[in-house]
C-alpha cells in the first residue's frame, strides 16, 4: 500500500510554491513525522513531514513549482523497517574490513615496483617501444593544437616519455608552428560575451524574492511615501545596559539589547501620535488600538518581518526573547504565515550592516516604518560645550496620505525623548 505525499494548504493567499529541497534520498526508508521536503512560497518556507513510515519515491524534483494539493511523492508502507545490525554482525563487519585493509596493503607493497603510474605531465612507459608510448591528456591536447608529429619529438621523461615541456620546446623550435602562432596572434575583433562564457549566472527568482519585489513596487505605487529624520543620543541607554546587563542576563537568560528599547519607544511615540498607528482602506481610515510591532529580520532568502504581539503589555525581557526566537525561526526556515500577519508598524535596523542613513519603504497596509542605523561617536553640543556622544540617525518613512509632516516629526521627537531619557518609558510621560 502506498500513501501519496501532497502539498498541504498553507493559507488562503498561497496557491503554489517551489520544492526547494528534498531532505531524504530517493528510495530510502522514512519514519512517520520525519521531515522529507522543504517548500518555499512567496511568504514562508515550510517543511513537510512524512505522514506514514515506508520507502519514499519522488514524483517531483527539486526546483519544481508545485500547486497546493499536488502529489510530489509516494511512500510504500508495505516495506518493513530495516533491522539494525546487532553487535555480533558489527564486530564481524569490522573484522572483515580490517582484514581487507591488511590484504590491500600487502598487495600494494608487493606490486609497488611493477605498477604503472600515469601523471598529468610526466609518467612511466614501463619499457614500452616509443611508438607505443601512451601520451598524457595534457600532451595530446598541445599536440592537437600545434599539429606537431609526436614521432619527431625526443622525450625527456622516464624511459623516453614525451612531456608537456618537450612539446612546448619543439613548438618553439619549429618554424612552421611559429608562423601559425604568429598568424593566430593577429588581432581579431573580440566577440560579444554571452552567458555561456561563465561571466554571469541566470537563475529564476525565488517565490519570496518575487513577493518582496512585488510588495515594494506596490508600496511605491499606492502610497505617498515621505521620510523625515532625527538623531538620538544613546548615552543613557548604553549606561543603563552596562549597569544592569549581568543581572538581566542572569534573571532572564537573554541579553538586554537596543531593539527592546526602540520597540517600547515606538509604542510610546505611537500613543502620542495615533495617526501613524492607522491604515487606509478604500475611502476609510482604520485606527488601530493595539501595538503589534513587526521587526525586520534578514535571511539568506530575503527580508521577513515577524510580528511581536501586544508590545505595550510586554516587558523588556519578553520582547528580547521574542526577537531571539523569531530570528532563529526565520533563519532556519521555520517562520510561519501567522508569525508575519497583522502588524501595525515596522522597525528595521540597517545599522547592523553598517548603514549610516537610509529611507526605508513602508510595509503595506501600514502607514509607517522606523529605520535604525549605525551608532557612531560624534561631537555634539551639550549645554554650550562640545562633547563626544554615541549618536544614531533615525528615519521615519510614512504614508503622507494618512500622516502629516507635523505628526511625523512629533513621532520622532517623542521617540528621541524616550531614548535619551529611558525613565519616560517606565513613567509613561
C-alpha angles and dihedrals in degrees: 000000000000128000120209119233107220132183106252126221109271102181141327094268096047114088102158145002144190120262093230098179147350112231093200134047125255112270096014126132113256129195125226113274091015114140106250106167144011121226121198117203132177090268111026144007111238132192119221121217129209111254093200139018122255146085114319126221120191122231095175133040133224112281095030117133107229131189124235107271094024119139110238101169145358130226119212106217094185092076113093121232112265110257115238115245115256124234093261092055090047091051091049091049091049091049092049090047093050091048092049091051091050092049091049091051090050093049091047093051094048095048098039094105095052102041116112112225115195114202125197092247107012133024144155123268092199092227098308120155113267094249090056096046109125116233123223118242091251092053093046090052094052092045090054091050096046095037090224122158109242089210089065094055123088110221119223096187125102111303090003096303113168112240132197090255090054091056093046092050091048090050092055091049095049113090091198095055091043090057090049091050091049090049090050090048093064110116114262129184111275112244118238107262115247134196089260089067090075089244092121141013128223123206133157119258114259116243091251093051091047090052092048090052092048094048094048092051090045091053093050093047101043104036132058096232119197130166132212128186144210137164129236131208105221097189095112095047092048091049091048092051091048093051097047106024097102094048091044093053093044092052101038106024092231133086123255103241135179095255095070090055091051093047090053090042091053091051088050091051094044090055089053093046107030092172088078090055089065138090135204119240112180107300093343133087115218114202116201120220094192132073111226104160123197118216115201114230122191118222135172090261097047144283120320127185115211115188127234106212126225096357090176089067098044129090125228093262093052092050093048092048091049091052092050092048094048092047091054092047093047095050093045092049094247098118114123133211090248090057091062103040130099105020118156099195136013136217121200124185113207089164092083087067093046100263113159097188136356143160107235120206117239121248106238132265087022118094100215146032129186121218118206120197144188119310109234131177107240136168111258134172114250120175091341095310131103111237135168114247136171101253133186129192114224125199128198116197112191143172104258090202088069105023126052123216092251091055092048092051091046090053092055092045091053090048091049092051092051094048095047092045107030091182087078089069091058094042096041095229 
